Amino acid sequence: MDTNPYALHQAPAAAAEADARASFMRRTYLLLFAGVGVFAATLAAADSVPAVRSLAVGIWSTRPWIVLIGIFGVGFLVRAMAMKHPINLVLYFAYAFLFGLLLAPTVLYAASTQPHVLSQAAMITAIVFTGLTGFVFVTGKDFSFLGGALTIGFFGMLGVLIVGVGG
């Protein structure tokens, strides 16, 4: 009996037949782009719908610590519910919406002062994402080894944020 709650109970997608892998990739990228769409729609709504704008600005009017704890809590909840359909999708899209609300004031400020920066950032992100995805598809390399380094970098940035907000 496998006692590891995180163990895969089925073969990973990489070991599946070609049509199953293709289906898995289509679903994965569809979810990714749908999440990006929710995020972008939230930013657009914050720009044009007064109620959404006041909600986005109002979130930061509370204590920033509550906002940070909330976003981490939702992130952990999304991760914990990743295998429980359909709540996983509801939480994923709620997380994308929440991130849109949290970043809306910053993004809208940047758009009003230097609009070219947003298009440059979007272009660079798209190029890097497409290039990395193409590299993985062509070479079959696995970048999961970077998880630890990214986690350490995340907590380092969190520490800088806490010192900056608190100081």
N, C-alpha and C positions, 0 to 999 in steps of 0.2 A: 504494500500500500504506500503510495506516494504521499508524504505528509507536507510537502512544500506547497503552500497555497498559490505560489506564483508559477508553478510548473505548467508548461503547456500540456494540455490534454489532447492535443492533436498535433499532427506534424506541422512544422512551420511552412509558411507559404513558399519559401525558397525550395523546399523539397517536393512540392506538388507538381503535377503535370503542367505543361505549358499553358493550356487553356484556363486552368484554375489560377495559375500565377497571373495571367493577364486580367482575369476577372477581379482578382484581389487588388491589383494595381489600379484598375479603373475605379473601383469603389474607394480606394484610399485617396486617390487624387481628386475624385469627386467630392469627398468629404472635406479635404483640404481647401479646395476652391470654394466650396459652400461656406466654410468658416470664414475665409477671407472676404467673401461676399457679404456676410452678415456684419463683419467688422467695418467694411467700406460703407455699407448702407447705414450703419449706426453713425459713422462720421458725417455722412451726407445729411442724415436727419438732424444731427446736432447743429449743422450749419444752417438748415432751412426751417426746422420745426421748433418754434419757441419752447414748447414743453420739454422736448428732448434736450435742447440747449440748457435750459434751467436745471434739468436733472443732472447733466454732465458737470455743470459748474457747481451745482449744489453738493455733489459727492465730495468735492475737494474742500467745500466750506466746512465740512465736519472735521474731525481730527484725522490727519493723514495716517496716523498709526492704525486707526480703525479700518481705513481703506486698504492699507497694506496687509493687515491681518485677514481682512475679508478676501482679497484676491488670492492670497496663499491658501486660505481655507477652501475656496472654491476650486483652486487648482488641485489640491489634494483630494477633494471630493470627486472631481472629474476622473482623476487617476484611479481612485478606489472603485468607481462604478464603471470602469472601462469595459468590462465584460458583461454588464447587465443591460440588455436591450429591452426596451427603447429608452430607458432613463439616461443611458449614456449619450444618446444623441441630443436629448433635451438639455442636459448639462453642458455638452460641448458647445451648442449654439448659444446658451445663456452665458457661457464663459467668453465667447467671441463678442457678444453684445456688451458684456461688462467691460471688456478690454477696450472696446470702441468708446464707451462712455468715459472711461478713465483717461484715455489718450486724446479725446476730442478737444479739450481746451488747449493742449499743447500743439496739436496738429493744426487747429484752426488759427491759432496765433501765428504759427510759422507760415501758414498759407496767406495770411493777411500782410505779413511783413516781407517775406521772401518766397513767393509762390514757386519759383523755379527749383527750390530745394526739395520740395515734395516730389516733383516729377523726376528729379535726379535720383532721389533715394529709391523711388519705385523702380526706376530703370535698373539701377545697380542691383537691387534685390532680385529682380526678375532674371537678370543675366547670371548672377551667381547661382540662384536656384536652378535655372535651366542647365547651366554648365555642370553643376554638381550632379544633378539627376542624370544627365547624359553620360557623364563619366562613370557613374555607378552602373547604368544599364549596359554600357559597352564593355567595361572591364570586369564587372561583377564584384568589385571591391566592397568590403563591409566596413562602414565607418562607425559601428557601434562602440568601438574602443574609445572613442572620443567622449563618451558619456560621462566618465569620471572627471575628465578635465573641464568639461562644460559645467558640471555641477560645482566644482571648486571655483571656477570663474564666476558663476552665478552668486555663490555665497560671498565671494570677495566684493562683487559689485553691490550686493545687499549691505555689506558692512560699510562701504563707502557711502551709500545712501543714508544709512542710519546715522553715521557720524555727521554727514552733511546736514541732515534735517534736524538732528539734535543739537548741533554745534552752533 
